[in-house]
Structures are given as structure tokens and as C-alpha cells.
């Protein structure tokens, strides 16, 4: 899969292009990508995706932007798995937001990308003042790939529904909407080693999500290994450097003796056990962690077989 951060001046392939944010890559997104690849094969075109960084709502209204479900790296992993051949990663800034619908369709889609067919949601709007609509593509002569939204219990699967499920701790419903457990990936970095001092050494996972969709204490799997994760600001322990509360993801993997530093790992969230709490002292925190471990082990032994090794 090729990743472009620019628009080529001389396109190598004629393309069928899916355009969107694809945050979370839920069942609706996955179905649309499957349709994209299928349509490309039928028409002898190259399947491609155009997506944006940051999310347009983060650019226009950062204080009211939705929580992030996926980092760009996670999206790219999903695109590759789906069979997408080209990804056009557009930097959403003032200049890009000011492009007219006509210039976007004719100069970018047609001339630079050699787009023949387009796949977008029925309510898709684009370019300056949201002047472009699905009908604009039709009027400009593009072929639209017919695609029916995925519904569960009469509701269209959307990133908003996934965010709502995660925010309320309903990970089971989020998993249904996603077709997989919700996950966050990142590089394991060195921390203050406070978990080790408490008897529960943790993997500190560097997140790219500045606005994660969930916080609290969870039963998780780190690359298939059972554990407990805390995603929050750690109110009981300050880092001694700054009073600024920063969100961190720390994972205690059960009975693990290996080295995870500098590895890129995937943390899957299966069950929320509680919200993050501030304790009076470290002994109270340690006792609660011990209880969390017992609850998580009971959950996995009852629901999901344990995977050994890494």
C-alpha cells in the first residue's frame, strides 16, 4: 500500500476513491472498504482512500471536537488489511479548507488522482462552506459506487455510536459496532517506574490520542496477553515535575517477565471495571490494584481463553 502526502502531477492508475475520516473503522467503514475493493476489481481500477489529518472538526472547533477513536497509524493498518492500494493523507488546514468544490473535483480528483468512481456516505459534504454534495459528484460526471449503510437494531452504525458506547463503559456494544474489541496502539516507553515500586510493573503505552474515547480501569489484552489497564491522569500519584494532569495508558500484564520497551503494541479493551479514583495513600491504591487484578482474571477465565506467550 502506498501512502501519499501530496497529490501527484501524473497519476499512474485510474482509481475508485473512498473519501472520509474513517475514525474507528467500524462495521460501516469496513463494509464500505470491502465494497471499494470489490468495485475496483469489477472496473479494473485501483482502490484508493482519501482521509484527513486532523479531523475537520478538530480544525474548525478544537474545543468541541469529538474524541478520537483511531490514530492515523491505526487507520493505515486497517486500510492495508482491507486491500486498499493507495491512501491520500490530506493535511486539513486553512488552505485545504478554502478549496472550492469545483477545483477539488476537477483539479484534484480528476486531474491529479485520475478518479473515475467515488464512494462516500449519503450525507457527505465537502470543500469551502460545505458547498459540495453527493449530487455535485454526479453533476461533474463521476460514477458513484452504490453502498448501503450498515444498521444494527435499526440504527446506522457510526463513529458517534461507538464513542457513546465507550463513554458509558459499554464495551460489549462497542465491540458489536466495531466487529472487534476496541483497541489503542502505541510504543511502550519508559515511565517513572511507580507501578514496579507497588509490585505491579506496567507498560507505559505512548498514545497518539489526545482526546481518547474512554477513561478508567479495564480488563485488557496487550498483544493477546491478559492484563489490567488504567487510562487516566493518575490522581493519586504526581510525577513530581508538573502539576499538569496528563492522560496516560498503563498496562499491567499478568505474570509477564519479558521486556516490552520500544515495542509497538496493541491494547484491546474488553471490560470496564471502574472509573479512575483518587486514594488517600499508596497502600490503599495498592490494595485496589490487587482487587482489580482478581476481577480481571475472573473475567477472562469466565469469558475469554488466555493466550500464552508474546
N, C-alpha and C positions, 0 to 999 in steps of 0.2 A: 504494500500500500504506500502510495506517495502522498506526502503532506506538503501543501503549498501555502506559503505565507504571502504570496503575491499572485497577481493574475498574469499568466503567460501571454506573451505577444503573439506567439504562433502555436496554437493548440495542436497536440499530437493526435487526439481522438475526438470523435463526436460523442457526446455524453447525454445520459439521462441523469438529471441532477435533483437531489432532495435538498430542500432548504429548511433550516430550523435550528433551534437551540439544543434540542435533544438532551435536556437535563434529566438525568436519572436513567435514561434508556429503559423505559418501562415497556410493558407489553405492546402498547400502541406504537411506540417508536420501533420496536423490534419487528412488528408486523409490517410497518411501512418500509423498513430497510429490506426485508425479505421481498416485498413487492418491487422495490427498486431494482434489486439484483435480478429478479425474475424478468422484469420488463426489459432490462438491459440485454439479457440473453436473447429474448424474443426479437428484439430490434437490432441486434448486433451493435450495441452501443456500450460505452464504458460507464459502469455505475459510479457515481460521484456524489459527494455530500459537501454542502456549504454550511458552515456554522460560524458562530461569533464569539469573540472574547474581548471585553467582558460581555455578559448578558446585557442586551439593550436596556433593560430596566435598571441595571446597576449603573449604567452610564447616565441615564436621564434622571433617575431618582434614587441615588445610592442608599439613602436612609430608609426608603420604603421597599427596597428590592427584596425579592423572595430569597429564602435560604437556598444555598447551593446543595444539590443532590450529588453532583459529579464534578470532579476536576477535569481539566482538559485531557490529561493523560488517560484518565478512566474512559472518557468518551472515545478517544482514539483506539483504545484497546477493544471496545465494543464494536466500533466501525470495522476494524480489521477482522474480528470474528464473524461479522455479518457478511463479509465478502466485498466490502467497498474497496474500489481500486484507487480513487483519488479523493483527498479531503482538502478543501479550500478553507483555510482558517483565516477569517476576516477580523482584523483589528477594528472593533467598533468604537470609533471616536467621532469628533465633530465633523471631520471631512467626510467620513463614510456616511454619517447620518444625513448629510446635506445633499447626497447624490439624488438626482431626480429619478423617478420611476422609468422614464424613457431611456435615460443614459444607462441605468442599471440593466435594463433588459437588452438593449441593443449593443452597447459598448462592452459590457462585462459578460453577460450571459451568452450572447450570440457571437460577438467578435473574439473575445478573449478565451472563453471556455467552450465554444462550439456546442452549446447546449441545444439539443433537439427536443427533448421531453423534460417535463418538470413534475416533481411530486411535492406537494405542500398540503397542509391542512386546509379545510374549507373556509376557515376564518382568517387565513393568513393575510397580513398587510405588510407593506414594505416601503422603504425609502422615505424621503422628506415628507413630513406631515402625514405619514401613512397613506399617501396618495395612491399607491399601487395595491391592487387586489388580485384575487384569483382571476377575475374577469379580464384584468389587464393583460395577463399572460395569453389568454385566449385571443384577445383582440390583436396582440402582437404576433400571432401565428405560431405560438408554441403548442406542442401536443401535451395535454395534461394526462398524467397517469391516474387512472381511476383507483381510488383507495377508500375503503370503508373503515371508519373509526372502530376501535375495539371497545366493547362495552362489557362491564361486569355488574350484575344485579341492576341492569337498566341505566347505569351511569357510564359515561365515556371515560375511559382510563386516561388520566392526565398527570402531569407533574404536580399540580396542585393537590390532587387526591393523595398522592404519595407523601407529600410534605405534611398534610393534615394527619395522616396515619402515623407518621414518625413522631410528630409533635405531641400526639396524645398517647404515645407508647404502644400503639397497636402494630407491633412488628409483624404479626401474622398476616394482617390485612395488607400491609406494605409489601410483604413477600408475594402475596397473590397478585397485586398490581404490577409488580416488577417481574414476576416469573422466576425469582431467585431471591435469596436473602439480601437485604440492603447491606452495602459494604462501603468502606472507606479505605483507600490505599495510600501508602506513603513510605518514606525512607525512615528506618529506625536510627535515631540519633542519640547521642549521649545526653543525659539529664543530670539532675542533682543527686541521683542515687538514693533518694529518700525511701523509695519502695524497698530497696535492698536492706536499708537500715531497719525497716519494720518487719523484715522477714518475708517480704513479697516483692522480689525484683521484677521490675516492669520493663517492657519495651516501649520506649517513647517514640510514637509514630508522628512524624512531621506531616501535618495536614496542609493541604492547599485550600481547604475550605475555611474562609474567614467568617462565614455565616453558615455553620453546619445546621442540618435539619433536625438534629436531635442532641440532647444532652442527658447525662445521668449515668447510672451504673447498669451494666448489661452482661448477660451471658453471651460470649462471642466465640468465634473461631478465628485464629490467626494462621493463615495458610493451612487450614484444616486441623489445627491443634486447639483443643478446648481451653478456654480461659475466661477471665473476668476483665472487663474494660471500664475505665472511668473516663468520660468525656465531659470536661467542665473546667472550672477555674481553680479547683483545689483550695477551697476557702480555709481549711484547717491549717495548711502549711503555706507560708510565704517563701519566696525564693531568696529573700534577704537582699535582693538587688533593687527591686522595683515594687511599688505598691500597685502598679497597673495589673489588673487581673486579665490573664491571657488564657484563652481556651487551649487545652492540651488533651491529647488522646494517649492514655497509658494502658497497657495490656499486661496483665499477669497471666502467663501461660502455665498451666498446671504441670508440675513435675518436670520442667524443662531445664536442662543444664547446658545447652549449647550457646552459641554466640550469634546474635541477630544484628549486631551493629552494621550499619551501612547497607543492609539488605532492604529491597523494596518489597513490602508485604501487603497483603490484603486482609482486612479485618471485617468479618461478617457478623452482623448483629442479629441475634436470634430472639432474645427475651429481655425485656426491661425489668429489673428487679426493684429499683428505687430511684428517686431523684438524688442529686448530689446534696450532701449535708455538711454543715459545719459542726465539728465536735469540740468538746471542752478541752481535750488533751489528746496526745498521741496514743495513749493506752486505749482510750475509747474508740479512736479511729482504727487501731489495730484489731480490736475485738469485732468491730463491724465488718472489716475486710474478711476476717475469718468466717463470719456468718455468710457474707456474700459468696465466698468460695464454696461453702457447703450447699447453698441454694443453687448455684450454677451447676455444680457436679450432679446434684439430684435432678436438675432439669435435663442435662444431657444424657444421663443414664436412663431416664424415663422416655426421652423423645428421640434422640439422635445418637447413633452409634459413634463411639470415639475412634478417631483416626490416629494411628501411632506413627511417629517419625516426622521428619520435616525435610 
